[in-house]
Amino acid sequence: MSARPVLSVDEPNGPVRAVALVLHGGRSTGLGPVRPLQLAVLRMLPFATSLRRAGARDGLAVARLRYAVRGWNGAKRSPVADSWWALDQLAARFPGAPVALVGHSMGGRAACYVAGHPGVRAIVGLAPWLEPGDEENTVSQLAGRRVLIVHGSLDRTTDPASSASFARAAENVAESVTYVRVEGERHAMLRRPSLWHGLATGFVLAVMCGKTPQGTAQDQTTNTLSMALAGQVALVV
């Protein structure tokens, strides 16, 4: 029996006004099934928890997608079909609710490829895996979307320069795009976790729920969020 994607959704107690879809990372190739306890999956749990805790009062549902297989797999772009399927499921379950995508590494790449889904309003790419050809295939999908890309300066798994280039290419297409370079940080986002969580959560709640940065993140993060929400293209923290 072939592996299938799995979508888990945590709903607030009241009406759902917006949805955050969390997309985990993976490998360049791999047809083995994704397991719940694999590191790429576990790495995104704190982001989902942060979004759920901060957004529940404002009607934010938090969805987590587990892909069918672990790899991108070249032209197959395996997680893209799974992500589009998840967006269709969410649209059917919560009609009219806008969606923010929060993806790490391969999940950030998948988010760019499904940004054109009618429900998507915001994209947060965390150390996204972006290749030169991705700009041609995805930037046009960012029209009308707000985009935040965050990348560690010492990342050797995915390329921060590619993220910066992608942000520049999207600048004149997206409603807004900001690239944040996190000094001294690597791909796993472990050195300054509260910064990563605060930026992702604060951006999603500001764009999707109208929250101010002061109400969604620690003081050290609010200034960066405020500048990103004001449309500043490049920031260093």
C-alpha positions in Angstrom: 0.0 0.0 0.0 1.5 3.4 -1.0 2.1 6.0 1.6 -0.4 8.9 2.0 -0.1 12.4 3.4 -1.5 13.0 6.8 -3.2 16.3 7.9 -3.7 17.1 11.5 -5.7 20.2 12.6 -6.0 21.9 16.0 -9.1 24.2 16.1 -9.7 27.1 18.5 -12.8 26.9 20.7 -14.7 29.5 18.7 -15.1 30.1 15.0 -12.1 29.6 12.7 -11.2 32.9 11.1 -7.8 31.9 9.6 -5.5 28.9 9.3 -1.8 28.3 9.6 -0.5 25.3 7.7 2.9 24.1 9.0 5.1 22.3 6.5 8.2 20.3 7.6 11.4 19.7 5.8 12.8 16.6 4.1 15.5 15.3 1.7 16.4 16.0 -1.9 15.5 12.4 -2.7 13.6 9.7 -0.9 10.6 7.6 -1.5 10.3 6.1 2.0 7.3 7.2 4.1 7.5 10.1 6.5 7.3 8.9 10.2 5.8 11.0 13.0 9.0 10.9 15.0 11.4 11.9 12.3 13.5 15.0 13.1 12.2 17.1 10.3 8.6 16.6 11.6 9.5 17.1 15.2 11.4 20.3 14.4 8.1 22.0 13.5 6.1 21.1 16.5 7.3 24.1 18.6 6.2 26.4 15.8 2.8 24.8 15.7 2.5 25.1 19.5 3.5 28.7 19.4 0.9 29.5 16.7 -1.8 27.6 18.5 -1.2 29.2 21.9 -0.9 32.8 20.5 -3.7 32.5 18.0 -6.5 30.5 19.6 -8.3 33.6 20.9 -8.3 35.2 17.5 -9.7 32.1 15.7 -6.5 30.7 14.3 -6.6 27.0 13.5 -3.2 25.3 13.1 -2.7 22.5 10.7 0.3 20.2 10.3 1.0 18.3 7.2 3.0 15.1 7.1 4.1 14.3 3.6 3.6 10.9 2.1 7.3 10.5 1.3 10.5 12.1 2.6 12.0 13.5 -0.6 11.5 16.3 -3.1 12.5 13.8 -5.8 13.4 16.1 -8.7 10.6 16.8 -11.2 8.2 14.9 -9.1 8.2 17.6 -6.5 6.6 15.2 -4.1 5.6 17.5 -1.3 4.0 20.0 -3.6 1.1 17.7 -4.5 0.7 16.8 -0.8 0.6 20.5 0.2 -1.9 21.4 -2.5 -4.1 18.5 -1.3 -3.9 19.8 2.3 -4.9 23.3 1.1 -7.9 21.9 -0.7 -8.9 19.9 2.5 -8.6 23.1 4.6 -10.6 25.1 2.1 -13.4 22.6 2.2 -13.3 22.3 6.0 -13.1 26.1 6.7 -14.7 27.9 3.7 -13.4 31.4 3.2 -10.8 31.2 5.9 -7.4 32.6 4.6 -4.3 30.5 5.0 -0.7 31.2 6.0 2.0 28.8 5.1 4.9 28.2 7.5 7.6 26.0 6.0 11.1 25.0 7.0 13.7 23.9 4.5 12.0 21.7 1.9 8.7 22.9 3.5 9.6 26.4 2.6 10.3 25.4 -1.0 6.9 23.6 -1.2 5.2 26.7 0.3 6.5 28.8 -2.6 5.2 26.2 -5.1 1.6 26.3 -3.7 1.5 30.0 -2.8 -0.9 30.5 -5.8 -3.6 28.4 -4.1 -6.7 30.7 -3.8 -6.8 30.4 0.0 -3.1 31.5 0.7 -2.5 35.0 1.9 0.9 34.8 3.6 4.1 32.7 3.4 6.8 32.3 6.0 9.9 30.5 4.8 12.3 29.3 7.5 15.7 28.5 6.1 14.0 27.5 2.9 15.6 25.3 0.3 15.5 27.4 -2.8 17.2 26.7 -6.2 17.7 29.2 -9.0 15.0 27.7 -11.1 12.4 28.1 -8.3 12.2 31.9 -8.9 10.9 31.3 -12.5 8.4 28.7 -11.4 7.0 30.3 -8.2 7.5 34.1 -7.9 4.5 34.9 -10.0 2.3 33.0 -7.5 3.3 35.5 -4.8 1.1 38.3 -6.2 -1.1 39.7 -3.5 0.7 37.6 -0.8 2.8 38.8 2.1 6.1 37.0 2.4 8.7 36.6 5.2 11.9 34.7 4.6 14.2 34.0 7.6 17.6 32.4 7.1 20.6 31.8 9.3 23.9 33.3 8.2 25.8 30.1 9.0 23.4 27.7 7.3 25.3 25.2 5.2 22.4 22.9 4.4 20.4 25.5 2.5 21.8 28.7 1.0 21.0 32.0 2.6 22.2 33.8 -0.5 19.5 32.0 -2.6 16.9 33.1 -0.1 18.1 36.7 -0.4 18.0 36.5 -4.2 14.5 35.0 -4.1 13.3 37.8 -1.9 14.7 40.4 -4.4 13.0 38.7 -7.3 9.7 38.7 -5.4 9.9 42.3 -4.3 8.0 43.7 -7.2 5.4 40.9 -7.3 4.3 40.1 -3.7 2.3 42.6 -1.7 5.3 42.7 0.6 8.4 40.6 1.1 11.1 40.8 3.8 14.3 38.8 4.1 15.7 38.5 7.6 19.2 37.2 8.1 19.8 35.7 11.6 23.5 36.2 12.5 25.3 33.1 13.7 22.4 30.7 13.2 22.5 27.4 11.4 19.9 25.3 9.6 18.4 23.6 12.7 17.3 27.0 14.2 18.5 25.9 17.7 20.7 28.8 18.7 18.0 31.4 19.0 14.7 29.4 19.0 12.6 32.1 20.6 13.5 34.5 17.8 12.5 32.1 15.1 9.2 31.2 16.8 8.5 34.8 17.6 9.0 36.0 14.0 6.9 33.2 12.5 4.1 33.5 15.0 4.1 37.3 15.1 4.0 37.6 11.3 1.2 35.1 10.9 -1.0 36.7 13.6 -0.3 40.2 12.3 -1.2 39.4 8.7 -4.0 37.0 9.3 -5.6 38.2 12.6 -4.6 41.9 12.7 -2.5 41.6 15.9 0.2 44.1 16.6 3.8 42.7 17.1 3.7 43.9 20.7 1.0 41.3 21.4 2.6 38.4 19.7 6.3 38.2 20.4 9.0 39.0 22.9 10.3 42.6 23.1 13.5 41.8 21.2 11.5 40.5 18.2 8.8 43.2 18.0 11.0 45.8 16.3 12.1 43.3 13.6 8.4 42.3 13.1 7.3 45.9 12.9 9.8 46.7 10.2 8.9 43.6 8.2 5.2 44.4 8.4 6.0 47.9 7.3 7.6 46.4 4.1 11.3 46.7 4.8 12.9 44.3 2.4 16.1 43.3 4.2 16.8 43.0 7.9 19.6 41.6 10.0 19.1 40.3 13.6 
